[in-house]
């Protein structure tokens, strides 16, 4: 199976880490003061950014470790 063909998980821990590390920022900090529905535009955009960032993070980690996608698939990032 090609593990690197799988999509990174756009779940709250990965998205929260991207937010906490400053990889993504909110335009309006007020949105962080209350919860949002899963299908809301804010959450959908956050999850999409998380998936994209996981791909970029994986590529950077592989580059630093001199590994390829077979040696370090996205599922292991």
N, C-alpha and C positions, 0 to 999 in steps of 0.2 A: 504494500500500500504506500502511496506517496503522501506521507504525513504533511509535507510542506504545502500541499494543494488545499489543505483545510484552511478555513477562515479562522482568524483569531477571535477569541470570545469578547464580545462587546458588553461584558457584564460589569456591574458596578465596581468591583475591585480593580479591574484593569482601567476603566474609565476614571475612577477616583484617583488612582495613582498618577495618571496623566494630568489630572487637574492639580493634585497636590505638588507634583514636580514642576508645575508651570509650563508644561508642554502645550496645554490649552488653557485659555482664560475665558471667563464669562464677560460678555459685553455689559451686562447689567447685573451687578452683584445681588440685587434684590431677588433674583430667581433662586438663589441658594437658600433663602429664608423659609421656603415652604416646599412641600412635595408636589410632584407633577405626575400626571397620568403617563403610563408607559407609551402610549401612542402620541403623546404631545410632541410638537415640533422641537422643543428643547431637548427632550430625551432622545428622539430619533437622530437629531444632529450630533448629539454627544456620543451616541453609540457608533455612528458612522465615522466620526473623527477618531474614535478609539480603535476601530478596525484598521483604518489607514495608518495610524501611529504605531500599532503593533507590527505591521509590515516593515515600517521604517526602522523601528527599534531592533527588530530581528536582523535586518540587513547590517545595521551598525555593530551589533554584538558579534555576528559572524565575521565581519571585517576585522574587528579587534582580536578575535580568537583565531583568525585565519582558518575558518571552517566554511564548508559549503552547506547547501540546504539538505543534502543527504545526511551529513554528519550532525547538523543541528537544525532540525525542522522547526517550523513555526509552533508546532504543538509543544515543543520543549522550552519555548521562550517564556 
